[in-house]
Amino acid sequence: MDVALKIWRFDPGSGERVLKEYEVEAPEWACLLDVLDIVKDRVDGTLSYRKSCRMMICGSCGMRMDGRAVLAWFIRSQEEMNPIHKEALCIMCGCCVSECNSMESDPEFFGPAALAKGFRFVGDPRDQATVERLESLNDEHGIWDCTRCYFCNERCPKGVDPRDSIAKLGAESIKAGIDRDLGAKHAKWFVHSAKTTGWLRETELVPKTQGVASAIKETKFALSLFKHGKVPLVPHVARNVQEARALYEVVKAQGRDGAAGIVQGERALGRLEPNHEPKEGR
């Protein structure tokens, strides 16, 4: 798109400010800060302004646009930014990293802070590298290496809930067809099993996620489970399984695949008081 800007510039010779016009070509997803970068890089290298985090944390890019104060990085509507509202609250204190059990067992694990930051970009409607980011985050030490202990959620002082961000990344990965990891295969089978029977069909879990060869290797363990009644020969179907199926169809019909379904759940939980009673007027 063609963009025209009028920017107040200080003239050191006269001590006065001058309104200077610039015309540049910019991507349609560009925000004001992106356009200023284009002006500085391609047109006028003397243009100076402040910027830093691009995460709505430091406030360095605060300036006046069209007569009102704004952050030059932020131009989208609140509705568009709601999916990453919690992730944008991160102050990078590191409490979640300090508490992470996965990092204790695997020092190469990306960690909750980095993965929450990852969804900060993946969930941004302006991001132009979603699939590439998800491919990178599906590293063997990435998304699916999380132990789901939820300690990061408990210790986060800002309510970012990094484990929820990791779940959103997993959901977006599966939506994008990036499901090579055993964790992704497990999640897919879990959903299919819950939809069809209302329960997790543990008997079929290993062959469906790890393959038949791996299942054969676990025969001794399976027999041990069978002796203790943990491996039913006939899948148990929940009494009201139609409710699970209906819920699945509603989510599909609403187009809430991937992280959108988790975000919807967050908003619903946010409307409940600790005693689980709906807030008045909601």
C-alpha positions in Angstrom: 0.0 0.0 0.0 1.1 3.6 -0.6 1.4 5.5 2.6 1.8 9.3 3.1 3.1 10.7 6.4 3.5 14.2 7.7 6.2 14.2 10.5 7.2 17.2 12.7 11.0 17.6 12.3 13.2 19.8 14.4 15.4 22.2 12.4 18.6 22.8 14.4 19.5 25.8 12.2 16.4 27.8 13.1 15.4 26.1 16.3 11.9 25.7 14.8 10.0 22.6 14.0 9.0 21.8 10.4 6.3 19.5 9.1 7.9 17.3 6.5 6.0 15.0 4.1 7.1 11.4 3.2 5.5 8.9 0.7 6.6 5.3 0.9 5.3 1.9 -0.1 4.6 -0.5 2.9 3.0 -3.9 3.4 -0.8 -3.9 4.3 0.0 -5.3 7.7 2.4 -2.6 8.6 1.8 -0.5 11.7 3.0 3.1 12.2 6.4 1.9 13.6 7.0 -0.3 10.6 6.3 2.6 8.3 8.7 4.9 10.3 11.4 2.2 9.9 10.8 2.1 6.1 11.2 5.9 6.0 14.4 5.8 8.0 15.9 2.9 6.1 14.9 3.9 2.6 14.2 7.7 2.5 15.7 9.7 5.3 18.3 8.3 7.6 18.2 11.4 9.8 14.8 10.5 11.2 15.0 9.6 14.9 12.5 8.1 17.2 12.4 5.7 20.2 11.4 2.0 20.1 12.4 -1.1 21.9 10.3 -4.1 22.9 7.5 -4.2 20.2 5.5 -6.0 22.9 3.5 -3.1 24.5 5.7 -3.3 27.6 8.3 -0.5 27.7 6.2 2.3 26.2 9.3 3.7 24.3 7.3 4.1 21.0 4.7 6.3 22.6 4.0 9.3 20.2 1.3 11.5 18.9 -0.6 10.4 15.7 -3.5 12.4 14.3 -3.5 14.5 17.4 -3.7 11.8 20.0 -1.2 9.7 22.0 -0.6 6.2 20.8 1.9 3.4 20.8 3.4 3.4 17.3 3.5 -0.4 17.4 -0.2 -0.9 18.2 -2.8 -0.1 15.6 -5.1 -3.1 15.7 -8.5 -3.2 17.4 -8.8 -4.7 20.8 -10.9 -7.5 19.4 -8.2 -8.6 17.1 -5.6 -8.5 19.9 -7.7 -10.4 22.4 -6.2 -13.8 21.6 -2.8 -12.6 22.9 -4.0 -10.3 25.6 -2.6 -12.5 28.4 0.7 -13.1 26.7 1.1 -9.3 26.2 1.1 -8.9 30.0 4.5 -10.7 30.4 7.1 -8.6 32.2 9.9 -11.1 31.5 10.6 -11.6 35.2 11.6 -15.3 34.8 9.5 -16.7 37.6 8.0 -19.3 35.3 11.4 -20.4 34.1 12.7 -20.8 37.7 9.7 -23.0 38.5 9.8 -25.2 35.4 10.1 -28.9 36.0 10.7 -29.6 32.3 13.8 -27.4 32.3 15.1 -29.4 35.3 14.9 -32.7 33.4 15.8 -31.2 30.0 18.0 -28.1 30.1 17.5 -27.7 26.4 13.7 -27.3 26.8 12.7 -23.9 25.3 11.0 -23.0 28.5 7.6 -21.4 29.4 8.7 -17.8 28.9 10.1 -18.4 25.4 7.1 -20.4 24.4 4.6 -17.8 25.7 6.6 -15.2 23.7 6.3 -17.6 20.8 2.5 -17.5 20.9 2.7 -13.7 21.4 3.8 -13.7 17.7 1.9 -16.7 16.4 -1.4 -15.3 17.8 -0.8 -11.8 16.4 -3.0 -11.2 13.3 -0.1 -9.2 11.7 2.4 -12.1 11.9 3.5 -13.2 8.5 5.6 -16.2 9.5 3.1 -18.3 11.6 3.9 -21.7 10.0 7.6 -21.1 10.1 7.4 -20.2 13.7 5.3 -23.3 14.6 7.8 -25.5 12.7 10.6 -24.2 14.8 8.6 -24.4 18.1 7.9 -28.1 17.3 11.5 -28.9 18.0 12.1 -32.0 20.2 12.8 -29.6 23.0 9.9 -27.4 22.2 6.1 -27.4 22.7 5.6 -31.0 23.4 8.4 -31.3 25.9 6.3 -29.6 28.5 5.4 -31.9 31.4 2.1 -30.0 32.1 2.8 -29.5 35.8 1.2 -26.0 35.6 3.7 -24.6 38.2 4.5 -21.8 35.7 0.8 -20.8 35.7 0.8 -20.8 39.5 3.9 -18.7 39.9 3.3 -16.1 37.1 2.7 -12.8 38.9 0.9 -11.2 35.9 -1.5 -14.0 35.0 0.1 -14.8 31.7 -0.4 -18.5 32.3 2.5 -19.8 30.1 1.2 -23.4 30.1 -2.0 -22.1 28.5 0.2 -20.4 25.8 2.0 -23.7 25.2 -1.4 -25.4 24.8 -2.4 -22.8 22.2 0.8 -23.4 20.3 0.1 -27.1 20.3 -3.5 -26.5 19.0 -2.3 -24.2 16.3 0.4 -26.7 15.3 -2.2 -29.5 14.8 -4.5 -27.1 13.0 -1.6 -26.3 10.6 -0.9 -30.0 10.1 2.3 -29.9 12.0 1.7 -33.1 14.0 4.8 -35.3 13.6 5.6 -35.2 17.3 4.3 -38.0 19.6 2.8 -35.3 21.8 0.7 -34.0 18.9 -0.4 -37.5 17.9 -1.4 -38.2 21.5 -3.5 -35.0 21.6 -5.2 -35.8 18.3 -6.1 -39.3 19.5 -7.3 -37.9 22.8 -9.8 -35.6 21.0 -10.9 -38.4 18.6 -11.4 -40.8 21.5 -13.3 -38.3 23.7 -15.5 -37.4 20.7 -16.4 -41.0 19.8 -16.8 -42.7 23.3 -16.6 -39.8 25.8 -13.5 -41.4 27.3 -9.8 -41.9 26.6 -9.4 -45.3 25.0 -6.2 -46.2 26.6 -6.0 -49.7 24.9 -5.5 -48.0 21.6 -3.4 -45.1 22.8 0.1 -46.6 22.2 -0.6 -48.1 18.7 -2.4 -44.9 17.6 0.4 -42.5 18.8 3.6 -44.5 18.7 2.7 -47.1 16.1 2.2 -50.9 16.0 5.9 -51.7 16.4 6.1 -49.7 19.6 2.9 -51.2 20.9 4.3 -54.8 20.4 7.4 -53.8 22.5 5.0 -52.8 25.3 3.2 -56.1 25.4 4.6 -57.1 28.8 3.5 -53.8 30.3 0.1 -54.1 28.6 -0.4 -57.6 30.1 0.4 -56.2 33.5 -2.2 -53.5 33.1 -4.7 -56.1 31.9 -4.3 -58.1 35.1 -5.2 -55.0 37.1 -8.3 -54.3 35.0 -6.7 -51.3 33.3 -7.1 -52.6 29.7 -10.8 -53.3 28.9 -11.4 -55.5 25.9 -14.5 -53.6 24.9 -14.3 -49.8 24.8 -16.5 -48.2 27.4 -18.9 -45.6 26.0 -20.0 -42.8 28.3 -23.7 -42.6 29.1 -24.2 -39.1 27.6 -21.5 -39.4 24.9 -23.8 -37.5 22.5 -23.0 -34.4 24.5 -19.3 -34.7 23.8 -20.0 -35.2 20.1 -22.3 -32.2 20.1 -19.7 -30.0 21.7 -17.1 -31.1 19.1 -19.5 -30.3 16.3 -20.3 -26.9 17.8 -16.6 -25.9 18.0 -16.1 -27.1 14.4 -19.2 -25.1 13.2 -18.0 -22.0 14.9 -14.6 -22.3 13.3 -12.8 -22.4 16.7 -10.1 -24.8 15.8 -6.7 -24.3 17.1 -6.0 -21.7 19.8 -9.4 -20.0 19.3 -11.1 -22.6 21.3 -8.7 -22.2 24.2 -9.0 -18.4 24.1 -12.8 -18.8 24.2 -12.4 -20.9 27.3 -10.2 -18.4 29.0 -12.7 -15.6 28.4 -15.5 -17.8 29.9 -13.4 -18.7 33.0 -12.5 -15.0 33.4 -16.2 -14.3 33.9 -16.4 -16.6 37.0 -15.6 -15.7 40.6 -13.5 -18.1 42.7 -16.7 -19.8 43.9 -17.6 -20.4 40.2 -20.7 -18.2 40.3 -21.2 -16.0 37.2 -20.4 -12.3 37.8 -23.4 -10.1 38.2 -24.7 -8.6 34.9 -22.7 -11.0 32.7 
